[in-house]
Amino acid sequence: MTAPASTYRLQLRPEFGFDDARAVVDYLDRLGVGAAYVSPVLEATPGSTHGYDVTDPRTARPALGGEEGRVALSAAIRDAGLGLVIDIVPNHMSIEVPAANPFWWDVLTHGPSSAYAHWFDIDWSRERILVPVLGSADDVSALAVDGDELTYYDHRFPIAPGTSGGTADEVHARQHYELVDWRRGNAELSYRRFFDITTLAAVAVEHRDVFDEVHAEVLRWVDAGDVTGLRVDHPDGLADPTTYMQWLRAAAPDAWLLVEKILHPGEALPASWPVDGTTGYDALGEIAGVLVDPTGEKALTALAAELGQDTDLAAVEETARRLVTDTILVAEVRRIAALVDEVEPGAARAAVAETMIAFDVYRSYLPEGADHWARAIATAGARRPDLRAALRVLDQQVTGDPAGELATRIQQTSGMVVAKGTEDTTFYRHTRFAPLNEVGGSPDRFGIDVDELHRLAAARDASAPATMTTLTTHDTKRSEDTRARLLVLAEVADDFAELIRDWSARAGLDEPSIDLLAWQTLVGAAPIDDERLTDYLLKAARESKLRTTWTEPDEAFEQQIRDWPARVRETVGDDVDAFVARITPPGWTNSLSQKLLQLAGPGVPDVYQGTELWDFSLVDPDNRRPVDYGIRRELLDRFGEGLVPELDVSGAAKMFVVHRVLTLRRERPELFRGYRALAASGPAAEHLIAFQRSDDLVAVATRLPVGLAARGGWGETTLDLPEGQWSDVLGGSVDGGSVQVAELLGRYPVALLVRD
């Protein structure tokens, strides 16, 4: 396996398919990228904008250009000397349009006798498969028979052989499935799904024949040399992730293998997984963390509390996870509890739920990582002493048979509880400092110091040098540049808090968590139009499940959100604009610093589409907007003509850094090996982050730029470089020895030095 020097993520969709991707291959090559990294490319639900809703893993998606387009894209990438990494989705398939999924259609038609009955994790002890599509129980009256199909408005379902004839109700009653109200489905669902999305049915890839059929086409591309790397989506949903990874590695021994494993701070990948690393959220949290000013925590916490927000993260998280087990994942909890031996059903359900609520990571991988399981049991017992007997039985049964059905199902489901309860609920309730609310992050860890960053980076270089690192993905809560600007708030926390008290009193939303999140979003993503801002805040409010939800919207509160941008402009618009102008330049410094730390540091850096220029996107679908490659090509031309851009609103300086560092990584990979921390000396030493890779490469970045400016700049701060002549790939050169940082960082707040 040879990992690429770097990757560039492309979000494919019907409007940007294989041909469109092929048209930017030359741009990626000129930018300095090592591999194109694309979202799922297999046949998906009609109209899908992301591809994670696969319907047929045997086919390159026709809406993207089909097999002909895929082959042409692969050839262009190979001719450019780049690699191709693709996203695969083994955990689930879409059943939203049954006729689009031939395997699910066959299961609905033939029931347990279908050749694909074991493909989906279906509870066949139930009389029929519950399919929750009806708007209400009374909506069954809308069923009709159309030839050999049963229809419900524009939904089509198969009629099993020999069961036609009679009224629609009579035909319906004779099928292997039952169309039910979506509310009933939430509580009684008889098949495993992806999180709480009933239109995504889990696939049982733990069966070898299912694994082989689901992966055959993708592995054919790998064998042909068209694909050089695979990114495995949501491994925590798999019944046996370890065996899955071993099968995949054996089938693709030379591929670069990454897993979308969300690691809690301090957590490591299971040692038994023969993969090259994660998709990089751990690096994101560390790099952002070192740019946080810890002195801002007190003021921001006080502000959140004063506005009426619960600032006890553990309490908020426990409540949110309990909401998930008690309402959203009721069917899953019941199915697991039914497997607990000799415990009364109510107590079994409570014990299962309490254990999953208590996890400090997404899931355990028994028998590995048994300490995570043990801590969850202990925490559950401490919270619910009345359940200790049931928890003891649960613990004994799971640890006694870690490959058994009970252990498998509870481990598959705990990640769903954690993700839905923490990422998709708590992160929209505990909003005192939004840039910490990121996938794989922990909002109560208010930054890390420079020594900790160096320790973690050195560990990554030693143990997982081929892991991916990232700052933005399609799943991040906000883009890297939005996050970088928001990090400035910790440096001006007192001033920001004073402004928010005034702004909120004059034009605030009357839900504290969303109110504080709204103000942070407004200043972090500015300039942002009303539609984008409103769409984001509506999603945030529904995810928080405090005043409104996706299924039970509070129209009055949602209208308040829609009216909010105009109200802000009318009342405090000038003040907001002035504050944004104040925090924007230090936000640029943070952006360049975190980008250099990622691009020059250990691991394989990924650049999310468009983020080579300033990108102030929010959570999806906002981060999947089209990218203007025309302006980016023009900038590359100007760089080639000698342009060294200013650090300004254009973002050209960021693209210059990305281009120069990626090109160096690809041309001289030997420079990016090893890791050694370097320390500055002098009055502003705490504002410098520096490290050496190999003998001949040194990276230098700035942290806490507001504080640096307040102390008057670098002053006599120095950095000791090894002897020799050093050239900055961003321009200029210095001699080794004691170097004045003010001279070194005269143009940009970052430098990447190569010894001549």
Buried (B, 14 or more C-beta within 10 A) or exposed (E): EEBBBBBBBBBBBBEBBBBBBBEBBEBBBBBBBBBBBBBBBBBBBBEBBBBBBBBBBBBBBBBBBBEEBBBBBBEBBBEBEBBBBBBBBBBBBBBBBBBBBBBBBBBBBBBEEBEBBBBBBBBEEBEBBBBBBBEEEEBBEBBEBEEEBBBBEEBBBBBBEEBBEEEBEEBBEBBBBBBBBBBBBBBBBBBBBBBBEBBBBBBBBBBEEBBEBBBEBBBEBBEEEBBBBBBBBBBBBBBBBBBBBBBBBEBBEEBBBBBBBBBBBEBEBBEEBBBBBBBBBBBBBBBBBBBBBEBBBEBBBBBBBBBEBBBEBEEBBBBBBBBBBBBBBBBBBBBBBBBBEEBEEEBBBBBBBBBBBBBBBBBBBBEBBEEBBEBBBEBBBEEBEEBBBBBBBBBEBBBEEBEEEBBBBBBBBBBBBBBBBBBBBBBBBBBBBBBBBBBBBBBBEBBBEBEEBBBBBBEBBEEBBBBBBBBBBBBBBBBBBBBBBBBBBBBBBBBBBEBBBEBBEEBBBEBBBBBBBBBBBBBBBBEBEBEBBBBBBBBBBBBBBBBBBEEEBBEEBBEBBBEBBEBBBEEBBEBBBEBBEBBBBBBBBBBBBBBBBBBBBBBBBBBBBBBBBBBBBBBBBBBBBEBEBEEBBEBBEBBEEEEBBEBEEBBBBBBBBBBBBBBBBBEBBEBBEBBBBBEBBBBBBBBBBBBBBBEBBBBBBBBBBBBBBEBEBBBEBBBEBBEBEBBBBBEBEBEBEEBBBBEBBEBBBBBBBBBE
